[in-house]
């Protein structure tokens, strides 16, 4: 479908086709499994602070509705396109199926640069986007969550806008919102903690001692920062971190508390005085034990995959590794890859917990939330690892196989409505 023409969507389709070939999925079933159920494109006019009106492009893609309502984040970024959003929605489908959640995948986005917008402009943008999407969203239809460029405040505005339309408070319309509005304890930290938990399981599998391991983290937003702190608590030494502004390294280990304070104060990593500036383009090639790409898609490519020097790659971002790079990494038996649909699944799992708590108006402690999260991740990790070993395939192919096969079986059982 030319509608979704984008390198990231092409990449997601390549991954799907590999599994479809392996499972001998028929052509008819492939089309139903691959292409999104619904795609919405809306114009989002916003009154800017200087008085002029700017129209932004907004999107929402709902990949499938077979297992339940759709679920997925909303990102604000200058490079958002409907093709990228469709790819992210597809990956969310496989992620939810892999972890056993009663959701289909979805994703949304607005093409904008939130760093150049005021809080007032962001609020007006969010409320208008939500209003445009009201016919297509709901607690039993499609539930949004934060993603790149959005946060708890964004979700609070969305919840309020939807609730004003409904005439009563509807906390279950979004997840990742403030705890005071029905958010779940542990939700903000869930993706990063899940990444670190699964990396720790990979270290166990490989016989590595955390206290002797070093880590490099690309991306120091919510996922990357929490993952870095969580790895440090396991005893791992975080030696390099990068973001859009640049990257810093300290072979003795970065002081993450001081780095946090620096980022809060300056909004960037690059000028952190306790680390040596290193080129962003070579950050992923830094020698280490653990590499965590937690930024945007397509960061590990055929150009740098052969230069990566680590034992474990924990994909905190969605789609950080291209199919061409995947082939190279699969041939390199020295690297253990925890694929994105498994590694960063902690966010959607705890979003599911938040949704359940909102529907029941019964809330859990943070320790209960984390215990339930780690149990699900443990089960998914073991199933993926066992299939990879049994069939002699990569962890990514194993994870995708589990997710896609579960959805294929569900569609087969439900049948095709005339």
N, C-alpha and C positions, 0 to 999 in steps of 0.2 A: 504494500500500500504506500503510494507516494506521499500520502498525508504525513507519515511518520518518518520521512527520510531524514536521517541524522546518524552520524557515526556511532553514537551510543545505542540507538535502537538497533542498528545493524549488528552491533556487538552482542546485544541481548538475544537477537534472533539466531546468530551463529551458535551461541551456547545452547539455545533450545534445540536447534537442528541436530547438534551432536547427540543429544539425549534421545531425540525422536528417532534418529537412525538406529541408535543402540537398542531402543525398545520396540523398533519396527512399528511405529505409530503410523496409521494410515493417513493418506493425504487429507481426507475429509476431517479426521480428528485433529490433525496438525493445525489446520486453519482455525478451528474452534478454540484450540488451546493457546495458540500464539497471539492472535490479534485481539485488541481490546474490545470489550463489550460496548463501552460508551466513551466518547471523547467530547469535551466541551471547550469551546474557545469563546471568550467574552472580552468585550471592551470595558475597561475600568477607568472612567473619567474621575479625576481627582483635582480639587481646588488646591493649588499649591500655596505656600506661604506668601509668595510675592503677588498673589492675586490671579495669576493666569491658570487656565485649566489644561492639565496634561492627561492624555489618554494612554493607559498602560495596557499591554496584552496579558490576559489571564487565561490559565488553562486548568483543566481537571480531567484526568483519564482514569476510568474505572475498568480494570482489566477483566475481571470475571465476577459473577454473582453466585456461583455454584454452591459454595460452602457457607455463605452468609453475607452480611453487609461488607462493603469494601472498606479498606483501612489503609491510610498512608499519609505521609507528610505533605507540608506546603512549604515550598522554598521561594525566597526572594533573591534573585541573582540576575546580573545583566545578561547572562548567556542562556537563560531559560528559553527552551523551545518546546513545542508539543511533542516532537520526536524524542527529546531527552526525557520528558515527563512520562511518555509511554513506556520507555525502557525501564524507568524506575518503578513504574506500576507493575510491569511484568515481573521484575525481580522480587517485588513485595509479594506477589502471588506465590512464587516458589518458596519464599521465606516463611510465609504463614502456613503453607501446607507442610513444609519440613518440620516445623515446630508444633504442628497439630492444632493451630488456632482456627476458630470457625469464621474465617475471613477470606475475602478475595483481596487482591492487591489493588491499590490506587495510589495516585500521586497528583499533586497540584503544584502550580508555580505561577509567578508573576514576573515578567521581564522588567526588572528595575534594579537600581543599586541602593540598597537600604542604608549603606554607609554615608550616602550623600543626601539623605532625606531626614527631616526633623521628625520628632515623635508625633507631632500633630499630623504631618503628611502621611506617616506610616499608619496611624490610626484610621484616617479617612480612606486610605487605600484598602486596608484590611476590611473595614466595614462595608465598603462598596463591593469589593470582591465577594464577600460572604453573601451580600444581598443578591448579587447576580447568580450565585450558586444555589440559593435556597431551593429551587425546584428539584435539584439533583442530590441533595444531601439530607441526612437525618440519622438519628441513633440506630435505626434499623436499615439504613440505606448506604450511607457513606460517612465515615468518621475521620476527621482530619487531626493532624498532630504537627509539632514543629519539625523543621528541617533546616537546611542551610539558609541563613539570613532571617529566620523567624525564631520565636522563643515563647516563654510562658505568657508574656504580655500579649503577644499576637493571638494566642489561643483565648485569652480572657476577652479580648475585643470580639472575636468570632462568636464565642459563647453568648456574649451579651447581645450581639446583633441578632443571632438566631432566636434567642429567648424573647426579645422584644417582638419579633415577628410571630412567635408562637403564642405569646401572651402569658407565659409562665416560664420559670427557670428550667433550662434543659442542660444540665451539666454534662450529660453523656454525648453531646453533639461533637465534642472535641476531647482529645487527651493531651497530656503534657501541659496542662494548665496549672495555675497556682494551687497549692494544697488548700488554701483558704476558700477556693471556689469549687472544691470537689476533686482536686487533683490527688494523685497517689503519692504517698511517701516513697522516695527512691526512684521516681520516674526520671527525673533530670539526670541522675547518675547511672541509670540502668544500662544504656548502650556501652559506655566506657567500662563499667564494671564487668559487663558480660564479655567484652573483648579481653580484658585482663584475665578473667576466670578461664576462658578457653585457651588462652596462651599458656596459662599455668598448667592446664590439662595436657597441652602439647609438650610442655617441658617434662612432665611426668612420663609421657609416652616415649620421649627420646632419651630419658635418663639425664636430663640437664638439671643442675642445681641453680635455683633462682639467684642465690647470693653470688654466684660466679658469672652471671649473665649481664650483658649490656643491652640497651634498647635505644632505637632511634624512632622518633614519632614525627610523621609528616602531618601537620594540621594541629593547631592548639585551640580549637574551639571546644564545644561541650564534650564531644566524643574523645578527641585526642588528649585534652587536658585531664579528664577523669581517668582515662586509660593509663596515662603516664603516672598519675598519683597512685592508682591501684597497683600497677606493676612495682612501683617503689615500695609499697607496703608489703609486697611479697618478697622484697629483698633485691629486686632487679635495679641496676644502676642505669638511669636514663642519661645518656651522654650527648644526645643531640635532638633538637626540636626545631621545626620550621613552620612558617605560616606564609600568607600571601606577601608579607613584607620582607621576608628573608629567613635565614636560619642561623642558629648558634650552636656551638659545640663546646663541651668541656669533658675531656677524657676522664677526669676524676669524678664526674657526675654532676649534673646541674642541680642547683638548689631550687626545687620546684615551687616552694612557698614564695621565695623571692621573685622567681619568674612570674608567678601568678600576680603578685603585687605590681610588678613592672608592666605587665600586659594591661591590668586594670587602669593603671595611671597613664600609659602612653598609647594603648590600643594596638601595640605591635610588639613583636619579638626582637626585631633586628638590632635595636640599640641596647640590649641587655648587656651590662658591663661585665658580668661574671662568666660570660661565654664568648668564645672566639667566633667571629662571623665566618660563615662558610657559604659557598654558592648554593642557592636553592636547587639548581638543576643537577647537582651531584649529591644532594642529601640522601637520596635513596640508595646510593652506592657506598655509603659510609660503612666500613667494617663494623659489625655488631652481631649479637646473637639473635636479637628480636627486632623485626622491622614492622612498624605499624603505619601503613598508609591510611590516614584518617582525614583526607581532604576531599577532593573531587574525583570524578571518573577519569579513567584512561591515563593514569600516572605511570604505571609500569608498562612499558611498551617493548617492542622488539629491539629498540635502540639501547635500552638500559637493562633488560632482564638478564642478559649474560654477565653484566657487571655487578649485580647485586651480591653482597657478601654477608649473608646471614644464615641462620639455621631455621628460623621460624618467621613466616609472614602472617600477621594477623590483620585481616582486611577490615579496618574500622569504617572505611568509606564504602559506598555502593559502586560496584564496577570499577575498582581502581586498576585492574589488570586486563589488558586487551587479550583477545583470543590468540594473537600471534605470540605475545609474551607468555601466555599460558602454555603453549607448546614447548617453549624453551624451558620454563620452570618445571614442567612435567618430566622432561628429559634429565633435569638436574636432580638426582636422588638425594643431594645434600640439603635440600630446602623442603621444609614441611609447610604447606600452605593451608591456612584455615580460611575457607572461602567466605566471601561477604555475606551470602544469604544465611550462613551459620554464625559467623563471627560477630556481626553487628545486630543479631536478632534480638538482643536484650531489650532494645527500645520498644519494638512492637509487642513483645511478650508482656512487658509491664504496662504498656498502653492498653492491652487487653485486660489486665488486672484492674486498671483504672476504670475502664468502661464497665466491667462487671460490678465494681464497687459503686459506681454512680447509679447503675440500674437498680441495685438492691438497697441503696442508701445505707450501706454497711461497710465500714472501712477497716483496713488492716494496719498493723504496725509495720514499720520499715523492715524489721527483722523477718516478719512473716512474708513480706513481699520479696525480699532478697532470697529467702529460703526456697520459695516457690519458683523464682526465676532460675536459680542455679540447678534445681531439680530438672526443669525442662531443658536447659542447655546441656546438662549432663547426658540426658537421654538422647538428645539430637546428635551430640558429639559422638557418642558410642555407636549409634546406628550408622552414622556417616563413616566413621572409621572402620567399622566391621564390614560394611559393603565395599569400601575401597580396598581393604585387604583381601576379601573373599574373591572379588572380581578382578583384582589387579589394575584398578583404575585410580585416577587422581581423586583427592578429596573434593575438588569442585564438581567433577563429574558425578561423584557419588551423592553429594548433597542435592544437586540438580535432579538427578534420577529419582531420588526419594520424593522430592517436592512435586515434580511433574507427574510421576506415576500416581501419586495420591489424587491429584486433581483429575487426571485422566479417568481413574476408576470411579470417582464421584460423578463425573459427567456421564459416564457409561451407565451407571445405575439409575441416575435421574432420567436419562433418555433425552430425546430432542422434541421439544414442543412444536406441534405442527405450525 
